[in-house]
Amino acid sequence: MRHDTLDAFLDRNGIKWDRGKSSTRERVLDCPECGKAGHLYVSRSTWLWNCKRCDARGNEYGLKRAFGLQYDIEAPSGGDHERE
């Protein structure tokens, strides 16, 4: 599923991250689940994420879905396929 880096994904989708709290290993964002600013920590290498306020967490697919940037489409055969 991953075709680019976390930073490229964030930049392409206009998602701002907190440069003061972020490090070389993770980015700190506003949580798309609870809305708390600067509480969502995302690993730059694994894309695993966790909100320190509401405890929402997941992987790359879950992060994209939480931001509304991952969706399912129905294939002509009737099966579901994931698409970025």
Backbone as XML, in Angstrom:
<?xml version="1.0"?>
<chain id="A" units="angstrom">
  <residue number="1" name="MET">
    <atom name="N" x="0.824" y="-1.184" z="0.000"/>
    <atom name="CA" x="0.000" y="0.000" z="0.000"/>
    <atom name="C" x="0.869" y="1.249" z="0.000"/>
  </residue>
  <residue number="2" name="ARG">
    <atom name="N" x="2.024" y="1.214" z="0.668"/>
    <atom name="CA" x="2.842" y="2.406" z="0.807"/>
    <atom name="C" x="3.661" y="2.653" z="-0.447"/>
  </residue>
  <residue number="3" name="HIS">
    <atom name="N" x="3.500" y="3.837" z="-1.007"/>
    <atom name="CA" x="4.251" y="4.215" z="-2.192"/>
    <atom name="C" x="5.135" y="5.422" z="-1.928"/>
  </residue>
  <residue number="4" name="ASP">
    <atom name="N" x="5.017" y="6.026" z="-0.764"/>
    <atom name="CA" x="5.828" y="7.184" z="-0.439"/>
    <atom name="C" x="6.113" y="7.220" z="1.058"/>
  </residue>
  <residue number="5" name="THR">
    <atom name="N" x="6.819" y="8.217" z="1.477"/>
    <atom name="CA" x="7.144" y="8.363" z="2.889"/>
    <atom name="C" x="5.985" y="9.036" z="3.627"/>
  </residue>
  <residue number="6" name="LEU">
    <atom name="N" x="6.022" y="8.954" z="4.932"/>
    <atom name="CA" x="5.010" y="9.627" z="5.746"/>
    <atom name="C" x="5.024" y="11.124" z="5.477"/>
  </residue>
  <residue number="7" name="ASP">
    <atom name="N" x="6.221" y="11.718" z="5.432"/>
    <atom name="CA" x="6.316" y="13.163" z="5.195"/>
    <atom name="C" x="5.730" y="13.548" z="3.846"/>
  </residue>
  <residue number="8" name="ALA">
    <atom name="N" x="6.000" y="12.753" z="2.807"/>
    <atom name="CA" x="5.456" y="13.045" z="1.476"/>
    <atom name="C" x="3.932" y="12.951" z="1.498"/>
  </residue>
  <residue number="9" name="PHE">
    <atom name="N" x="3.395" y="11.954" z="2.194"/>
    <atom name="CA" x="1.950" y="11.796" z="2.323"/>
    <atom name="C" x="1.329" y="13.000" z="3.026"/>
  </residue>
  <residue number="10" name="LEU">
    <atom name="N" x="1.934" y="13.417" z="4.136"/>
    <atom name="CA" x="1.406" y="14.560" z="4.884"/>
    <atom name="C" x="1.445" y="15.830" z="4.040"/>
  </residue>
  <residue number="11" name="ASP">
    <atom name="N" x="2.567" y="16.068" z="3.373"/>
    <atom name="CA" x="2.697" y="17.263" z="2.532"/>
    <atom name="C" x="1.696" y="17.261" z="1.389"/>
  </residue>
  <residue number="12" name="ARG">
    <atom name="N" x="1.560" y="16.128" z="0.704"/>
    <atom name="CA" x="0.664" y="16.023" z="-0.448"/>
    <atom name="C" x="-0.786" y="16.295" z="-0.064"/>
  </residue>
  <residue number="13" name="ASN">
    <atom name="N" x="-1.160" y="15.915" z="1.159"/>
    <atom name="CA" x="-2.547" y="16.070" z="1.598"/>
    <atom name="C" x="-2.769" y="17.300" z="2.478"/>
  </residue>
  <residue number="14" name="GLY">
    <atom name="N" x="-1.741" y="18.124" z="2.605"/>
    <atom name="CA" x="-1.883" y="19.370" z="3.360"/>
    <atom name="C" x="-2.089" y="19.170" z="4.847"/>
  </residue>
  <residue number="15" name="ILE">
    <atom name="N" x="-1.580" y="18.078" z="5.398"/>
    <atom name="CA" x="-1.723" y="17.793" z="6.825"/>
    <atom name="C" x="-0.518" y="18.391" z="7.551"/>
  </residue>
  <residue number="16" name="LYS">
    <atom name="N" x="-0.784" y="19.337" z="8.425"/>
    <atom name="CA" x="0.284" y="20.012" z="9.166"/>
    <atom name="C" x="0.713" y="19.184" z="10.360"/>
  </residue>
  <residue number="17" name="TRP">
    <atom name="N" x="2.003" y="19.222" z="10.655"/>
    <atom name="CA" x="2.519" y="18.525" z="11.829"/>
    <atom name="C" x="3.311" y="19.505" z="12.681"/>
  </residue>
  <residue number="18" name="ASP">
    <atom name="N" x="3.356" y="19.224" z="13.958"/>
    <atom name="CA" x="3.999" y="20.093" z="14.940"/>
    <atom name="C" x="5.516" y="19.915" z="14.869"/>
  </residue>
  <residue number="19" name="ARG">
    <atom name="N" x="6.202" y="20.900" z="14.318"/>
    <atom name="CA" x="7.657" y="20.819" z="14.149"/>
    <atom name="C" x="8.393" y="20.912" z="15.486"/>
  </residue>
  <residue number="20" name="GLY">
    <atom name="N" x="7.787" y="21.508" z="16.474"/>
    <atom name="CA" x="8.407" y="21.622" z="17.788"/>
    <atom name="C" x="8.412" y="20.316" z="18.566"/>
  </residue>
  <residue number="21" name="LYS">
    <atom name="N" x="7.333" y="19.559" z="18.479"/>
    <atom name="CA" x="7.221" y="18.289" z="19.200"/>
    <atom name="C" x="7.753" y="17.104" z="18.403"/>
  </residue>
  <residue number="22" name="SER">
    <atom name="N" x="7.797" y="17.205" z="17.082"/>
    <atom name="CA" x="8.210" y="16.085" z="16.231"/>
    <atom name="C" x="9.709" y="15.841" z="16.335"/>
  </residue>
  <residue number="23" name="SER">
    <atom name="N" x="10.105" y="14.614" z="16.015"/>
    <atom name="CA" x="11.517" y="14.241" z="16.033"/>
    <atom name="C" x="11.876" y="13.579" z="14.709"/>
  </residue>
  <residue number="24" name="THR">
    <atom name="N" x="13.096" y="13.107" z="14.600"/>
    <atom name="CA" x="13.501" y="12.410" z="13.376"/>
    <atom name="C" x="12.795" y="11.072" z="13.246"/>
  </residue>
  <residue number="25" name="ARG">
    <atom name="N" x="12.292" y="10.520" z="14.350"/>
    <atom name="CA" x="11.640" y="9.211" z="14.323"/>
    <atom name="C" x="10.126" y="9.271" z="14.207"/>
  </residue>
  <residue number="26" name="GLU">
    <atom name="N" x="9.503" y="10.392" z="14.605"/>
    <atom name="CA" x="8.048" y="10.467" z="14.566"/>
    <atom name="C" x="7.572" y="11.878" z="14.275"/>
  </residue>
  <residue number="27" name="ARG">
    <atom name="N" x="6.335" y="11.950" z="13.806"/>
    <atom name="CA" x="5.674" y="13.224" z="13.559"/>
    <atom name="C" x="4.508" y="13.347" z="14.518"/>
  </residue>
  <residue number="28" name="VAL">
    <atom name="N" x="4.254" y="14.560" z="14.977"/>
    <atom name="CA" x="3.162" y="14.827" z="15.910"/>
    <atom name="C" x="2.124" y="15.671" z="15.172"/>
  </residue>
  <residue number="29" name="LEU">
    <atom name="N" x="0.885" y="15.178" z="15.161"/>
    <atom name="CA" x="-0.207" y="15.805" z="14.416"/>
    <atom name="C" x="-1.392" y="16.075" z="15.332"/>
  </residue>
  <residue number="30" name="ASP">
    <atom name="N" x="-2.414" y="16.730" z="14.783"/>
    <atom name="CA" x="-3.697" y="16.847" z="15.465"/>
    <atom name="C" x="-4.446" y="15.539" z="15.234"/>
  </residue>
  <residue number="31" name="CYS">
    <atom name="N" x="-5.106" y="15.035" z="16.247"/>
    <atom name="CA" x="-5.803" y="13.752" z="16.148"/>
    <atom name="C" x="-7.086" y="13.891" z="15.320"/>
  </residue>
  <residue number="32" name="PRO">
    <atom name="N" x="-7.248" y="13.066" z="14.285"/>
    <atom name="CA" x="-8.463" y="13.129" z="13.490"/>
    <atom name="C" x="-9.668" y="12.507" z="14.208"/>
  </residue>
  <residue number="33" name="GLU">
    <atom name="N" x="-9.418" y="11.750" z="15.263"/>
    <atom name="CA" x="-10.503" y="11.095" z="16.010"/>
    <atom name="C" x="-11.114" y="12.023" z="17.058"/>
  </residue>
  <residue number="34" name="CYS">
    <atom name="N" x="-10.264" y="12.577" z="17.942"/>
    <atom name="CA" x="-10.790" y="13.419" z="19.028"/>
    <atom name="C" x="-10.588" y="14.912" z="18.770"/>
  </residue>
  <residue number="35" name="GLY">
    <atom name="N" x="-9.749" y="15.259" z="17.795"/>
    <atom name="CA" x="-9.528" y="16.651" z="17.450"/>
    <atom name="C" x="-8.502" y="17.369" z="18.307"/>
  </residue>
  <residue number="36" name="LYS">
    <atom name="N" x="-7.914" y="16.685" z="19.274"/>
    <atom name="CA" x="-6.939" y="17.324" z="20.161"/>
    <atom name="C" x="-5.666" y="17.667" z="19.382"/>
  </residue>
  <residue number="37" name="ALA">
    <atom name="N" x="-5.263" y="18.916" z="19.439"/>
    <atom name="CA" x="-4.078" y="19.379" z="18.720"/>
    <atom name="C" x="-2.801" y="18.834" z="19.354"/>
  </residue>
  <residue number="38" name="GLY">
    <atom name="N" x="-1.900" y="18.336" z="18.507"/>
    <atom name="CA" x="-0.584" y="17.914" z="18.949"/>
    <atom name="C" x="-0.538" y="16.694" z="19.848"/>
  </residue>
  <residue number="39" name="HIS">
    <atom name="N" x="-1.478" y="15.766" z="19.695"/>
    <atom name="CA" x="-1.494" y="14.580" z="20.542"/>
    <atom name="C" x="-1.406" y="13.266" z="19.770"/>
  </residue>
  <residue number="40" name="LEU">
    <atom name="N" x="-1.334" y="13.329" z="18.447"/>
    <atom name="CA" x="-1.247" y="12.107" z="17.635"/>
    <atom name="C" x="0.207" y="11.908" z="17.220"/>
  </residue>
  <residue number="41" name="TYR">
    <atom name="N" x="0.796" y="10.800" z="17.629"/>
    <atom name="CA" x="2.189" y="10.491" z="17.326"/>
    <atom name="C" x="2.229" y="9.393" z="16.267"/>
  </residue>
  <residue number="42" name="VAL">
    <atom name="N" x="2.969" y="9.639" z="15.161"/>
    <atom name="CA" x="3.048" y="8.699" z="14.050"/>
    <atom name="C" x="4.511" y="8.366" z="13.778"/>
  </residue>
  <residue number="43" name="SER">
    <atom name="N" x="4.839" y="7.079" z="13.771"/>
    <atom name="CA" x="6.192" y="6.629" z="13.453"/>
    <atom name="C" x="6.475" y="6.861" z="11.974"/>
  </residue>
  <residue number="44" name="ARG">
    <atom name="N" x="7.599" y="7.475" z="11.667"/>
    <atom name="CA" x="7.951" y="7.741" z="10.273"/>
    <atom name="C" x="8.347" y="6.461" z="9.541"/>
  </residue>
  <residue number="45" name="SER">
    <atom name="N" x="8.829" y="5.445" z="10.240"/>
    <atom name="CA" x="9.267" y="4.224" z="9.568"/>
    <atom name="C" x="8.165" y="3.176" z="9.440"/>
  </residue>
  <residue number="46" name="THR">
    <atom name="N" x="7.307" y="3.049" z="10.443"/>
    <atom name="CA" x="6.284" y="1.996" z="10.421"/>
    <atom name="C" x="4.876" y="2.508" z="10.160"/>
  </residue>
  <residue number="47" name="TRP">
    <atom name="N" x="4.662" y="3.805" z="10.276"/>
    <atom name="CA" x="3.353" y="4.451" z="10.139"/>
    <atom name="C" x="2.395" y="4.070" z="11.277"/>
  </residue>
  <residue number="48" name="LEU">
    <atom name="N" x="2.865" y="3.396" z="12.327"/>
    <atom name="CA" x="2.005" y="3.093" z="13.466"/>
    <atom name="C" x="1.750" y="4.399" z="14.211"/>
  </residue>
  <residue number="49" name="TRP">
    <atom name="N" x="0.516" y="4.599" z="14.667"/>
    <atom name="CA" x="0.132" y="5.860" z="15.289"/>
    <atom name="C" x="-0.677" y="5.623" z="16.545"/>
  </residue>
  <residue number="50" name="ASN">
    <atom name="N" x="-0.660" y="6.660" z="17.424"/>
    <atom name="CA" x="-1.371" y="6.578" z="18.691"/>
    <atom name="C" x="-1.653" y="7.988" z="19.182"/>
  </residue>
  <residue number="51" name="CYS">
    <atom name="N" x="-2.882" y="8.229" z="19.562"/>
    <atom name="CA" x="-3.251" y="9.512" z="20.169"/>
    <atom name="C" x="-3.054" y="9.383" z="21.675"/>
  </residue>
  <residue number="52" name="LYS">
    <atom name="N" x="-2.311" y="10.301" z="22.245"/>
    <atom name="CA" x="-2.024" y="10.271" z="23.686"/>
    <atom name="C" x="-3.208" y="10.761" z="24.513"/>
  </residue>
  <residue number="53" name="ARG">
    <atom name="N" x="-4.256" y="11.264" z="23.859"/>
    <atom name="CA" x="-5.438" y="11.728" z="24.601"/>
    <atom name="C" x="-6.560" y="10.695" z="24.568"/>
  </residue>
  <residue number="54" name="CYS">
    <atom name="N" x="-6.992" y="10.293" z="23.356"/>
    <atom name="CA" x="-8.153" y="9.395" z="23.248"/>
    <atom name="C" x="-7.753" y="7.936" z="23.030"/>
  </residue>
  <residue number="55" name="ASP">
    <atom name="N" x="-6.453" y="7.675" z="22.876"/>
    <atom name="CA" x="-5.897" y="6.336" z="22.691"/>
    <atom name="C" x="-6.299" y="5.681" z="21.374"/>
  </residue>
  <residue number="56" name="ALA">
    <atom name="N" x="-6.747" y="6.481" z="20.398"/>
    <atom name="CA" x="-6.971" y="5.929" z="19.058"/>
    <atom name="C" x="-5.617" y="5.496" z="18.531"/>
  </residue>
  <residue number="57" name="ARG">
    <atom name="N" x="-5.589" y="4.395" z="17.782"/>
    <atom name="CA" x="-4.317" y="3.886" z="17.280"/>
    <atom name="C" x="-4.543" y="3.028" z="16.061"/>
  </residue>
  <residue number="58" name="GLY">
    <atom name="N" x="-3.463" y="2.743" z="15.346"/>
    <atom name="CA" x="-3.587" y="1.873" z="14.195"/>
    <atom name="C" x="-2.343" y="1.870" z="13.322"/>
  </residue>
  <residue number="59" name="ASN">
    <atom name="N" x="-2.537" y="1.384" z="12.100"/>
    <atom name="CA" x="-1.459" y="1.277" z="11.120"/>
    <atom name="C" x="-1.676" y="2.298" z="9.999"/>
  </residue>
  <residue number="60" name="GLU">
    <atom name="N" x="-0.935" y="2.148" z="8.917"/>
    <atom name="CA" x="-1.034" y="3.087" z="7.797"/>
    <atom name="C" x="-2.457" y="3.175" z="7.250"/>
  </residue>
  <residue number="61" name="TYR">
    <atom name="N" x="-3.074" y="2.025" z="7.032"/>
    <atom name="CA" x="-4.438" y="2.009" z="6.500"/>
    <atom name="C" x="-5.390" y="2.754" z="7.435"/>
  </residue>
  <residue number="62" name="GLY">
    <atom name="N" x="-5.279" y="2.478" z="8.732"/>
    <atom name="CA" x="-6.140" y="3.131" z="9.715"/>
    <atom name="C" x="-5.918" y="4.627" z="9.784"/>
  </residue>
  <residue number="63" name="LEU">
    <atom name="N" x="-4.673" y="5.069" z="9.632"/>
    <atom name="CA" x="-4.371" y="6.504" z="9.648"/>
    <atom name="C" x="-5.010" y="7.201" z="8.454"/>
  </residue>
  <residue number="64" name="LYS">
    <atom name="N" x="-4.836" y="6.622" z="7.277"/>
    <atom name="CA" x="-5.422" y="7.217" z="6.074"/>
    <atom name="C" x="-6.945" y="7.224" z="6.166"/>
  </residue>
  <residue number="65" name="ARG">
    <atom name="N" x="-7.507" y="6.165" z="6.711"/>
    <atom name="CA" x="-8.963" y="6.081" z="6.869"/>
    <atom name="C" x="-9.471" y="7.123" z="7.868"/>
  </residue>
  <residue number="66" name="ALA">
    <atom name="N" x="-8.734" y="7.310" z="8.979"/>
    <atom name="CA" x="-9.131" y="8.292" z="9.997"/>
    <atom name="C" x="-9.140" y="9.710" z="9.429"/>
  </residue>
  <residue number="67" name="PHE">
    <atom name="N" x="-8.219" y="9.996" z="8.524"/>
    <atom name="CA" x="-8.170" y="11.308" z="7.881"/>
    <atom name="C" x="-9.118" y="11.402" z="6.688"/>
  </residue>
  <residue number="68" name="GLY">
    <atom name="N" x="-9.813" y="10.309" z="6.371"/>
    <atom name="CA" x="-10.740" y="10.315" z="5.246"/>
    <atom name="C" x="-10.039" y="10.255" z="3.906"/>
  </residue>
  <residue number="69" name="LEU">
    <atom name="N" x="-8.828" y="9.720" z="3.882"/>
    <atom name="CA" x="-8.031" y="9.689" z="2.659"/>
    <atom name="C" x="-7.840" y="8.275" z="2.128"/>
  </residue>
  <residue number="70" name="GLN">
    <atom name="N" x="-8.514" y="7.315" z="2.702"/>
    <atom name="CA" x="-8.474" y="5.922" z="2.250"/>
    <atom name="C" x="-9.926" y="5.478" z="2.137"/>
  </residue>
  <residue number="71" name="TYR">
    <atom name="N" x="-10.266" y="4.906" z="1.025"/>
    <atom name="CA" x="-11.652" y="4.490" z="0.858"/>
    <atom name="C" x="-11.723" y="3.214" z="0.034"/>
  </residue>
  <residue number="72" name="ASP">
    <atom name="N" x="-12.827" y="2.523" z="0.133"/>
    <atom name="CA" x="-13.048" y="1.283" z="-0.593"/>
    <atom name="C" x="-13.902" y="1.575" z="-1.811"/>
  </residue>
  <residue number="73" name="ILE">
    <atom name="N" x="-13.608" y="0.878" z="-2.892"/>
    <atom name="CA" x="-14.446" y="0.963" z="-4.079"/>
    <atom name="C" x="-14.902" y="-0.438" z="-4.435"/>
  </residue>
  <residue number="74" name="GLU">
    <atom name="N" x="-16.019" y="-0.532" z="-5.087"/>
    <atom name="CA" x="-16.524" y="-1.836" z="-5.481"/>
    <atom name="C" x="-16.042" y="-2.135" z="-6.888"/>
  </residue>
  <residue number="75" name="ALA">
    <atom name="N" x="-15.424" y="-3.297" z="-7.036"/>
    <atom name="CA" x="-14.916" y="-3.720" z="-8.337"/>
    <atom name="C" x="-16.074" y="-4.216" z="-9.196"/>
  </residue>
  <residue number="76" name="PRO">
    <atom name="N" x="-15.929" y="-4.209" z="-10.512"/>
    <atom name="CA" x="-16.991" y="-4.710" z="-11.392"/>
    <atom name="C" x="-17.416" y="-6.140" z="-11.071"/>
  </residue>
  <residue number="77" name="SER">
    <atom name="N" x="-16.496" y="-6.921" z="-10.510"/>
    <atom name="CA" x="-16.813" y="-8.307" z="-10.161"/>
    <atom name="C" x="-17.650" y="-8.418" z="-8.891"/>
  </residue>
  <residue number="78" name="GLY">
    <atom name="N" x="-17.825" y="-7.289" z="-8.199"/>
    <atom name="CA" x="-18.619" y="-7.288" z="-6.968"/>
    <atom name="C" x="-17.782" y="-7.334" z="-5.723"/>
  </residue>
  <residue number="79" name="GLY">
    <atom name="N" x="-16.473" y="-7.589" z="-5.849"/>
    <atom name="CA" x="-15.593" y="-7.618" z="-4.688"/>
    <atom name="C" x="-15.124" y="-6.231" z="-4.321"/>
  </residue>
  <residue number="80" name="ASP">
    <atom name="N" x="-14.709" y="-6.056" z="-3.099"/>
    <atom name="CA" x="-14.183" y="-4.753" z="-2.664"/>
    <atom name="C" x="-12.681" y="-4.706" z="-2.859"/>
  </residue>
  <residue number="81" name="HIS">
    <atom name="N" x="-12.198" y="-3.584" z="-3.307"/>
    <atom name="CA" x="-10.774" y="-3.367" z="-3.448"/>
    <atom name="C" x="-10.413" y="-2.058" z="-2.774"/>
  </residue>
  <residue number="82" name="GLU">
    <atom name="N" x="-9.240" y="-2.016" z="-2.144"/>
    <atom name="CA" x="-8.794" y="-0.800" z="-1.497"/>
    <atom name="C" x="-8.083" y="0.071" z="-2.520"/>
  </residue>
  <residue number="83" name="ARG">
    <atom name="N" x="-8.287" y="1.369" z="-2.373"/>
    <atom name="CA" x="-7.645" y="2.305" z="-3.276"/>
    <atom name="C" x="-7.282" y="3.567" z="-2.521"/>
  </residue>
  <residue number="84" name="GLU">
    <atom name="N" x="-6.089" y="4.080" z="-2.777"/>
    <atom name="CA" x="-5.667" y="5.338" z="-2.163"/>
    <atom name="C" x="-6.258" y="6.475" z="-2.929"/>
  </residue>
</chain>
